[in-house]
Every structure is written in C-alpha cells, then in structure tokens.
Amino acid sequence: MANAPEVYVNGRYLPAGEAHVSFFDWGFQFGDGVYEVISSWQGMMFRLDDHLDRLDASMHAARLDPGLDRAQWRDAVVEVTRRSGLRDAGTRIIVSRGAQPPGTSDLRACRPNVFIAASPYLFLGTEEQRVKGIRLMVAHQRGMPADTLDPRYKHISRLQYNLARIEAAEAGYDDVGWLSHDGSVQEAPRSNLFAVRAGVLQTPAAGILHGITRMPFCELAYELGIPVEVRPLTAFDLFVADEVFTCSTSGAALPVREVSGRSVRAAVPGPITRRLQDAYWRIRAEGRHGTPVGPD
C-alpha cells in the first residue's frame, strides 16, 4: 500500500494536506510560473535529466531562480516519488513567481516557490480510446505566437489551452489541436502531434513545446528504419494522413481515428503507431534512460 502522500515545498517534505500556497503568490493570482511532469514506470523515472534541462530553460527564460542546483533538483524529485510508494507515477514540479515582499511592486523581489508532488500514472486516453482511437478537432483559435509567448515555455497559465479543450468537448471531440497564425500545425494541450503518410513519420518543426516523449519517438523511428520528417505541417496533412497520433508523457502514443470529421485512412492504431508504441514501452520496461525511484 502506498504511503500517505507527501509533497516537497521549498525544501520541506510535508503531508499533502499541509501544503499551501499564499493567496498573494503570483502563480496563484496570475498563472505566473512554469512546470514539468515526469513519468515513472515500474519504479524507473524516464529521462529525468531531459525534463530538468527543459525546466531549467523555462525558469531561466522566465527569470525564475529558486536557488536549487541540479543535484538538489534530482534528489527532491526522486525522493518525493519514492515517498509516494508509487512504482507507476507522474511527478509534477511547479515553480511559481512567489509573492512580492510588502512595500514593493518590483517583481524581481519575489522569491519563487517550488512544489513537487507525485500521483498515480495517468493515461490521457481510456483503454477503449487507446485501442479504437480518439476524435481530434482542429480548434478555431490559433496557438500563441512566439513573439507573444514562445511555446517552448512550459508555463502554468493554461486558460488558452483549457478553452480549446472545452470547445472540443462541447463539439463531441475527445481532444483538440491548433494551428499557428500562418496555418501550420502546432500541438495539442497536453501532447505533441504526429502524422504518417506513405510510410514516413511527420511531426511539426516549430512553434511547439519540445516534448520529452516526442524525442524518443523520433529516435525509435530511426532505429526501426522509419523515415522521419520534422517539417511544417498544415491541417490538410492531418486530413490526408494514413495515421495520426498524439504523443505525451501520459501514455505516449494515443491513436487518432478522426480529425475534424475526416476519418483516418489506415486501421487504428496504424502499423507505424503500433511499432513505435511497442518499442517505447519496451525501452520503458528495460529501464533505458531510467532513474530508479522505487519505494524501499
């Protein structure tokens, strides 16, 4: 049985019920902060350093410095996951701007807050959706342009993405993807997008969060001899693709059977989707790119 959940808050391990954030924290008030979610499977945390590299980039670009070095980050993430007693877990890190000291309006005076918590591993799709595929809608609203807020920030302000998810759900779809202002495919709220056309794996080149699970899918494709094109895609490319799938930390590949009313042509999941998904879970089971975090 898992231990009572504990979370990491600014250097302390506390019962989850005792973890609180100030009303005055800019993360709570304005969505000012960044985050990461790292998955563990069978007691092995996947690509921990890649996640910490991305977190570090987001923090540096956002002018957030909680004062932890790489060893302290690693120790805190692994320890929170170990204390959870979960062998299959998702460990979330949130770094918020913090609260302004009294008497100043200078955001540089804020001291960032760090929160880390582990919860049971989450699959984005149900078991039926992982077998039969999901219906994906192309949202009418466009993604955030890089000259407004670069999509490479993994930030906690999710209103834009949540509105797109609600729009899709109201229209009867399971998930949503959006386009850039020039009509290029970007991503989905919680995942990257892939298409397969004539045996070639395709994924957007720019305007996206660089997914940690997207990376091994491209690497595995090379290992399996599947050609990969990282290039601009449009909605038309999704409409005419032989296979489409989303890809995320939460379950890796999730096949798509329909894109905005257009049925995907191949059987779902398609053969390349299946090969990549099988290869991904094989390296997870083998512990490749893994950091042990199993409970004592």
N, C-alpha and C positions, 0 to 999 in steps of 0.2 A: 504494500500500500504506500502511496506517495506520502511524503512528509507534509505537514502544514505548510502552505505556500509562504515563501519569504521573498522579499524584494530588496534590491540594493537601492539605497537613497543616499547619495552624497557620501559614500564611504562607509555606510552602516547597513547591516542586514536586519531587516525588520519584518515582523509578521505583516502580511498583505493588508490587513485591516488597520494597521497603524501608519501606513504610508499615505501622506497627504501632500498636496501642492497648495501653495498660497494662492488666495484669490487674486493677489497682485502680480503673480507670475505672468510674464508676457507670453509665455507659451499657452497658458490657460485663457488669457484675455484676447490674444490676437493671433494665435496659431504660429508664434514665432519660435521655431525650433526645428531640429532635424531628428531623424530616427533611422534605425535599422531593425530588421528581423532576420534572425539566424536560425536555421533549422538543424535539429539533431535527429538522427535515425539510428535505432539500435545502439544507443549510447555513444554515437560519434557525431560531432558537430562538423558541418560541411563548410569548407572554405572560410574558416573563421577570419584568417588574416585578410582575405579579399574583402569581406564585409567591413573589417576595421579600417582598411585602406579607404573604402568608399565613405565610411563615417568620417574619417579624418579629413577627406577632401571637402565634404559638405560643411563640417564645422569650420574649417579654415576659411572657406569662401564666405560663410555666413558670419564670420567674426565671433565665433563661439570658442572659448578656451576654458574648459573646466579644470585644466591642470593635471590631467592623468597622462602618464606615458604609456607606451604600447604594452609593457608587461602588466601594468595595473589594469588596463582595459581587459586584457586576456584573462587575468586572474578573476576579475569581477564577473565577467560573462560566464566563464566556466563554473565558478563557484555557485552563482545563482541557479544555474541549470542543474548542477549536482544536488543542491539542497532541495530542489523541487521533487526529486525522486523519479523524474520522468526520463525514460530512455528515448521516447519519441516526443520531441518538444519543439516549440517555437519560442525563441528568446528575443524579447523586444527591448531595444535600447531607445530611450528618449533623452535628448539633451535640449532643454528649454533655455530661453534667454535669461530667465530668472526675474526677480523683482528689482525695481530701482530703489536705491537707498533713499531714505527720507531727505527731502530738501534738494533733490537734483532731478533734472529731466534728461540727463546725459545717459543714453543707452549704453555707452561704453563703461559706465559704472556698475552695470548689472553683473551679478555673479551667476553664471549658468548653473542650473540644476541637472543632475544626472539620475535617471531612474532606469533600472533594469529588472525585468520580471520574465519568468518562464511560464508557459501554459502548454496544454496538450497540443501535439502536432495537428495542424489544420489543413485539410484538403479543401481547395476552393470549390470543387465540384462534388456533388453527391456521387455515390457509387454508380448509380444509373447514368449520370452525366458523363462519368469517366469512360463508360462503355459505349453509350449511344451518341455522345457529343452534346454540345450546347448550341443555342441560338445566340449569335452575336449581332449586335446592332452597331452601325456606324452613326455616331452622335452627330446632331446638327451643329452643336457648339464646337469650336476649334480648341486645340490644345494651346497651352501657354507658350508664346514665342520666346526664344532665347533672349531677345532684347528687353523683355519684361521680367521674366524669371526663368533662368536656364533650367530645362527639365532634369539636368544632372543633379540639382539639389534634391536630396531625398528629405523633403520638409514635411512638417506635421499639419500644415494648412491644407485640408482636404475638401473644402467646400466645392470647388470646381469639379473634382472627381466624383464626389458624392451626388451632386446634382445630375451628372451624366448617368450614374448608376440608377438613380431613381427614375430618370427619363426612360431608360431601357426597361426597367422593371414594369413601369406603367404601360409600356407598349407590348409587354408579354415576352420580352427577351431575357436571357439569363445573364448576359454580360454586355459590355459596351467597349468600343474602341473609338478613337477620334483621330482627326486629321490635323495637320499643321495649317497655317494660313495660306500656304501655297498648294494645298491639296494632297500633300504627302502623308502616308500612314505614319502615325506615331506609336501609340501604345494603348493599353487598357489601364483602368485604375489600379489594378494590383498585379499586372503581368505585362510581359513583352509579347509581341505578335510574330508569328512565323507563317509562311505560306510555302507550299510545294507546287512547282509547275514543271512538268516534263522531267521529273526526277531530280530537280535542282531545289535545294533548300534556300529560301529567300527570307531576309529579315531587314527591317529598316536600318538605314545607316546613321541617321542623325535625328536630333530633336527628341531623344528618348533618354530615360534613365538607363544606365548601363547595368542591366540585370546580372546578378551573380550567377543565377541559374541559366540565363541566356548564354553566358560564356562557355560552360561545359557542353551545352548542346551543340554549339558550333564546333568545339574541339572534337566531340564524339563523332560528328558528321564527317570530319576529315579522317578520323581513324577508320570509319566504316566505308570510306570511299564515296561518300555522298557529296557531290559538288555543292558549294556554299556561295551564295551571292549576298553580300552586305551592301545594299544599294537603296536608293529611293524607291518606294512603292506607292501606288495610289489605291483607292478603293476598288478600282477596276481590277487590279492584280488580285485582290482578295476574292472578288466576284467570280473570276475565271480560274482560280487555283484548283488543282486536283486535291489538295489537302490544306487545311488551315488549323493551327492550334495556338493556344496561349501558353505561356511558359512563366512559371513563378516559383518562388521558394516553397509555396504551399501546394505541393503535389506535382510540381514540374509540369509536364505536358498535359493539357486539357483539350481534347479534340473539339473542333467546331464542325457542326453539321449544316449550319445555315448562316449566311451573312446578309443581313438586311433583306430577307426574303428570297435570296438566291441560294439554292441548295448546293452544297459542296459536292463535287462530281464523284470522287472516289468513295469506296466504303469507309465508314467511320468506326474506329480510327483508321486512317490510311496506313499503308505499309511502312512508309518512312517514319511517320509519327510513332508507330509501334516499335520499330527498330531503335529509334532514339530513346524512347521511354524505357524500353527494356534495358538498354545499355546504361542509361542513367541510374536506374535502381540497382543494377549490378555493381556499379562502382560505389554506390552508397553502401550496399551490403558488404562490399570488400573493405570499406573504410578508407578508400582513396580520398585524398585531400581532407582527411578527417582529423579531428582533435578529440581525444577521449573525454567524455563528460559524464559517464555513467555514475549512478549513485554507489556509495560504498557498500 
